[in-house]
Amino acid sequence: MTFITAARFDKDTFEKHEEVRTKADAVQKHLEDIALDVGLDPERNVTRTDTGDEIRIGVSEYMDQYYREAPGAWRHY
């Protein structure tokens, strides 16, 4: 499955600073919560990946498409 990057953190900074890890956890939790809000499985639609240089948090293509097309005031431009 392909994932769209929603947040990225420098790996060195992520490993050295607790506040960065806390922020990453909060972002991932938020994405998991909004997946649950529409009935999506968070484990299949939200991921954290270590690319070597970065820690990336992503959402599935399906979840990305769903939220791009869904009506509502959640959008930020």
C-alpha positions, -999 to +999 in steps of 0.1 A: +000+000+000+012+035-008+012+062+019+012+100+016+035+118+040+016+139+064+045+148+087+082+144+087+109+148+114+147+148+111+158+115+125+187+129+145+165+156+161+138+130+167+162+107+186+178+135+207+147+155+217+118+142+238+096+171+227+100+161+191+090+125+198+061+138+218+050+159+189+053+130+165+033+108+188+006+135+190+004+139+152+002+101+147-025+098+174-045+127+158-044+109+124-054+076+139-083+093+157-096+109+125-093+076+107-115+061+135-140+089+131-149+078+096-146+041+103-112+034+089-087+010+105-059+032+119-034+003+117-040+000+079-043+038+072-017+055+093+020+046+094+053+057+109+083+050+087+121+054+094+137+063+061+172+065+075+173+104+075+137+111+085+109+097+105+077+100+084+041+097+094+018+090+066-018+082+056-030+057+031-039+070-004-075+060+004-076+081+036-059+110+018-084+109-010-114+105+014-104+137+033-096+156+002-131+150-011-151+150+021-172+180+028-166+200+060-146+227+076-116+206+085-097+216+054-068+240+056-056+259+026 
